[in-house]
């Protein structure tokens, strides 16, 4: 059983790494619009040396992984190493100049380099307009976010800025989000300076936003469950209707009215999105003056709900 779960995890990490490699090699690297991270540093060093970004990424990630393992601990374990190696390898495999053996692929590959740059190839886009840069940013960031989300969902990691952020958090106490903002901003600024193009800063921050949103979507999925808080003077009747018509369990929470200072019971219940309208009608039937608050719930574990993500 454990072996089967491990195999599933590694296949998931492999699938995410394919998206990761396609995003960087087909869209982000050719247009110099990487959303920070080790990929951003790698594209600068490619610009200076001509050594492929995938090799620079591996060169950065291996020592970062060792430092992270020694300083932070075992959270950077075998799955992190596998995810890092797979994702870096896919960046090399999916370089457009490595895929000429695919029938018809040559017609989708275009040179996007200008006179003062190293030759680069991009897939689908010609690089002859700002629209192509925008399309490359959106497509690359979306694919990168999907790839990262899948890798994270299966308990992998791509290394990179995860490690310095973890070190910053451990030794300075700053939050993870602040750590990412600091590290990624420094890299994005370095990219803009290296290429002497302030516009790249705007593209990079746009890509960073799109990537994080898509990462959340791929890792957690759409919120398919609503968590509902119901404040009513007739909680038992509302509970009975929920049992009868929605087949959902409820929890009574002890509360105290801030204005009346009276003790009361608040109902907490989770329902599928398609059941929200019926719940509203049922509550309104019993108590038209009831107060309801709905929240998105990304994963609910228990009777009547299917677990969406793996436990750690």
N, C-alpha and C positions, 0 to 999 in steps of 0.2 A: 504493500500500500504506500509506504514511504517512497519507495523507488518510483512508483507510478506518479506520485505527486511531484517528485523532483524532476522527472522527465517532462512533465507538463510545464513546470516552471521554466526549464531551460528552452523548451520549444517556444514558449511565450516570449522569453527574452530574445530569442533568435528572430521571431516575427517583428518585434519592436525594433530590433537593430536594422532590419531591412528598410523600414520606414526612415529610420535615422540616417542611414547611408544615402538613400535616394534624395532625401531633403537637402543634405549638405552638397552632395556631388553634382546633382542635376540643377539645383536652383540657387542655393545660398552662396556657395564658394564662387561660382562663375561671376556673380553680380556683386561680390564683396559686401553682402548684407547679412552676415552672421549675427545672431542676437547675443553677442558677448560670448563668455565662456572660453574654454580652450579652443573651440573652433575659431573664435575671433583672433586669438593670438596666432593660431596656425596659419590663417590666411595672410596675416601680416608677414610672417616669416617666409611663406611661399613667395610673396611679392618680392622679398629681398634676396632669396636664395634659389628659388625654383624647385626646391624639394617639396614633394606633394604634402598637402595638409594632413592626410591620414597618418603619415610617418611622424610629423610634428606632434599630432595629437597623442599618438602612442608614446612618443618621447616625453611629453609632459605628464601623461596620465600614470605611467608606471612608477616614477618616483613619488608622485603625489599619492598614489595608492599605498606605497610603503610607508610614507610619512603618516598618512591617515590611519593606517592599521596600528602603527606604533604609538601615535599620540592620542587618537580618539578611542580605538579599541576594535573589538571584533565585529562591530556593525558593518565594517568594510571587509566582509568575508568572501567566500568563494563565489557567491552569486554576483557580487560587485565586480570581482575580477573578471568573471565570464562576461558580464554585460559590457564592461569596458573594452575587452578584447574583441568581442563580436561587433560592437558598434563601430569601433575604429576600423576593423577589417572591412565592414560593409561600405564605409566611405571610400576605401580603395577599390573594392570590387566594382562598385557602381559608377566609377569614373566613366564618363561618356566614351573616352578613347579606348576603354577596355571591352566595350560592348558592340563592337563593329560586326561580330559574327552573327548577331541577331538579324534575320531577314527584315529589310525595310527600316532598320533602325537608323541607318546613315542619313535618311531624309529628314529625321527629326532632330539631328544634331547640328548646331550652328556655332560658329566662332563669334564670341562676344568681346574679344579683346580690342582695345584701341591701340594706336601706334606706340604709346609709351608704356604698355603693359605686357606681361608675359602672355603667351597664347593660352586662351581658355575656351572650353567647349561647354555649352549649355544645351539641355534637352527641351524641345518644343519652341523655345523663345529665341529670337534673333538678336536681342540686346540693342536694337536700333532706336529705341524710344524709352521715355520715362514710364510708359504703360507697361513695357516688358519688365522693368525693374519692380514696379508695383506688383505685377502678377507673380514674379519670381519670389518676392517677399511674402506674399500671402500664401502661395502654394508651398514654399519651402518651410515657412513657420508652422503652417497647419500640419504638414507631414511630420515635421520634427516634433511637434507637440504630441501627435498621435503616437509616434515611436517612443518618446520618453514616457508617456503615460502607460503604454503597454509594458515597457521594461519595469517601471516602478510597480505596476500591478502584480507582476510576477516576482517581486522582491529582488529585482536586480538594480544596478546602478551603472551609469556611464562614466563614473569618476568625475574628472574635471573639477568644476567649482564646488561640487558637493563637499569636497574634502577641505579646502581652505575655509569654507563657510562653517563646517563642523568644528574646525580648530578654533576659529574666531569665537564661536558660541561657547565653547568649553572654557576658553581662557579669558574672555572679556565679558561674558554674560549677556551679550547683545542677542536680540531675537534672530531667528533664522531668516525671516523676511528682510530685516535690516542688513544682515550679513550678505545676503544675495545682492541686495541693492548696491552695497559698497563694492563688492568684488566685480559684479557685472559692469557697473558704471566705470570703474577704472579700466576695464578691458575695452569697453566701447569707446571711451575717450582715447585710448591708445590707438585703436583702429582709425579713428577720425584724423588723428595727428599723423599717423604713418602714411595714410593715403592723401593727406592734405585736402580733405573734402568734408566740410562740416555737415553736408547733407546726409552723409553716411550715419551720423549720430542719430538723426531723426528716423532713418530707416531701421537702425538697430534697435531703438527703443520701441518702435512699432512692432518689430519682429519679436522682441522680448515679451511684449504684452500678449500678442497672438499665441506665441508658443506656450506661455503659462496657462492661458485659458484652455487651449486644446489639450494640454497635459492633464489638467483637472478633468476635462470631459472624458478622455480616454481611460484614465485611471479609475474614475468614480462613476462615469455614465451620467445620463440625464437623471434628474431627481424624479423618480417614478412614484414616490410615496410622499404624502403630506402628513406632517405631524400637527395635530389640532389641539388647541387648548380652548375649552368651552367653560365659560362662567355663566351659570344659570341658577335661578332659585328653585328649579325643579330637576335636580341632577338624576334622581332615580328614574323618572319617566324618560328622560333623554337616554339614559343607559339602556333601559329596556328596549327602546326603539332601535338603538344601535345593535344590540344583540340580535333582534328579530330580523331586521332588514339588511344589515351590513355584515353580520357574522364576524364582528370584530370585538376583541376584548378592550376594556377600558380600565383606567386607573384613576382612583379618586385621590386628589392631592389636597391636603389641608391648607387653607388660605385664610387671610383676614382682609376684609375690605378696607382700603385706605381712607375712604370718606366715612363710611358707616361704622368702622371699627368692629364689625360683626364677623364672627367665624363662619366660614362657608366651605363647601367642597367644590373643587375645580376638577373637571373631567379632562383627562389626557388620553388621546386616542390616535392611532396611526391608520390611515386609509389609503387605498390606491387613488391616483388622480381622478380616475373615472367615477369614483364614488363621492367626490367632493360635493357635487351639486345635490345628490340625494341626501347627504348628511346635512347640508344647509336646509333643505326642505323639511327634514325630520325635526331638526332643532327648532326651526321657525314654527312648526306645527305645535310644539309643546310650549315654547316660550319665545314669542316674537321679540322680546327685549333682551334675549341672551347675547352675550359678548363672545365672539369667536376670533381666535388668532391662528392663522395657518403658516406653517414653515415647511420649506423643502427638507426632505430627509433622503440622503443619498444611499443609505444602506440600512435595512432593518433586519435583524436576525430574530427569528422566533416563529411561532405558529402562524401560518397563513401568508408568510412572506419568504421569498427566495433570496438567499444571500447573494449579493452581487460581487463582492470582492473577497479575496483570500484573507484569512487571519494570519497574523504573524506570531 
